[in-house]
Structures are given as C-alpha cells and as structure tokens.
Amino acid sequence: MDIRQLRYFIAIVEERKISAAAERLHISQPPLSQHLKSMEEELGSKLVERSGKFFELTEAGKALYKYALQVTQLMEEAKMEVKEVGNGIKGRLSIGINTFSVVELPEILHQFQKLYPKVTYKIQQNESSHLCKLVRDRVVELAIIRMPLDLDDFSVLHLQTEPFYFITSKKQKPLVHGVSFGALQNYPIILPSTEGLGVHYLILEAFSRYKIQPNIVGECSDSTLLMDLVSSGFGASIIPETILRRHKGYPIHSYQIPSSKLSAPVGIIWLKNHYLSKAAQNFVDLLKKERI
C-alpha cells in the first residue's frame, strides 16, 4: 500500500461512489476499483460496504481513513517543508562569530530574519582559527573571522578591513602628534588577546616590522575587563575598532592607528566544494549586498 492508494481511498470514502471518486481523481473507474480490491486483499479486511447507491465505511475502513488522512497530510507538510528549506525560506543558519565580532552583525541578522522569518539560528562565538576548524568539521556552515589565516580550504568573502586604536586612560596626557609605534613602546601595554590567537599575533607582528620591543605587561581577552583596566590607568592597549564601538562612555583617549601600520581584514568563510544550505547561501548573498 502506497501514498497514491491512500489518496485513492480517501477520494472513494469522501465521494462515496467509485464513479465520482474516479472523476475527482481524473482516472477511469476499473483501475480505481482494482486498487480498492488490492488494498482490501493486502489488509485482509473489508474496507467499504455498498449501501444502496453509495459506499459506507466498515470499522476497518474507518480506522484506515483516519490514518490515511494523517499520512497524506504529513506527506504534504513534508513536501512543503523540504521546498521551503531548499529555497532558504525555512531551515537553520549555523554560523560562527569571531570573539571580537562585527558590531553590525545584529542588524544584519535582523534584516535576514525579516526576509526569512521561519529560519532558526545556531550561533557560536570563538577565536578565528578555531572557527575555521568548526567549519571544516561541519559544526557550523559559515564563520565570520579575522584574517590573516590559512584559508586554502575555504571560499572567502571579504567584508571589511577593521582599523585598530591605541587607547589610554584619560588620566594620561593626550598624545599631541598622533600614534607612532616608536612612542607606543613607552607605554605599559595590555594585549586584548592571548598568545597564539589572531589579534595577539597581528599586534606583535606590527611591532616586529618596526623593530620595536613593546612593553607588554599583560593579556586580557575579556573586553569589558580590559576597558576597565585601561580607564583606571592600569595600562594602555591596542584594540580593534569593534571593541571601541562596543564599549562607549569609558574615560579614555583613543587614537586610530593608520591602516598601513596595523589593520585586520574581516571576512566570512565556508568550505570549498561542499554543499551549502540555501539558508547559508541567502545569508552570504545578503552580506554581499550589504558588505557590513
């Protein structure tokens, strides 16, 4: 017994005549009668009985009719859901976000939700190199990361190049002539990351290019605590613009470092030569349009 036979049976029950059911189904009467007979033989039960010109359901027929309605309804719902998932109307967007994620992301997700209100979300936050691993392992489909990294396995969409800022407490005298790495070596610096991570590497690599040995007094990957320490005068720091924009109102001086000296490209990645869900494709398309 298959879904087609169940649909035939539903038509017979609701029309109560083979001729009317055949007309409804756009088939001839003999094959419809044969389908009814084969269902009764397969189930070993009489499903309908003739009462005058019309069919009446037996108790077995009533039981089958109840389940036939449920099965065909589930089939229609399954077809609709698969179609919606395939079109990205419904589904799940699984995405990894760098620890210092882009400030505009909530706004982008809000736009995406308006376009695809039935999509659900799985969002994981981590450091960029670990996010690459999560994408490789198919834990998430997409990841917004900070570069540079080894991205040979990935397709990459560049989103923006983020500047860095040198920040000090307002208890310190403001810099008069802007930021130079030579001047920064005179400050006790708290790095906004830990050894082996991307931002940590970028900052130390910039000092190395200028052959300057910075006075590193600490590392702090908690951005709120970092801003508290800097504003209290415990030390200065070099931070991505994201942190500065997330933590407004602190009593600090901030100085943008020229992008030629220090900056970080931000991009979204996904695995090359692997299936990308329609929800993920639609999200990438939105980012291409908006370029956060």
LINTAKA-V400556 format. One line per field, one symbol per residue. burial: 1 if it has 9 or more other C-alpha atoms within 8 Angstrom, else 0. Layout:
burial=???
This chain:
burial=0000111111111011110111100010100110110011000001111000001111011100100110110000000010011111111111111100100010010001100110100100011110110110000111111110000001110011011111111100000000101001101111111100110111100111000101110011101001111110101111111111001000011011100001111111111000000111111001110000
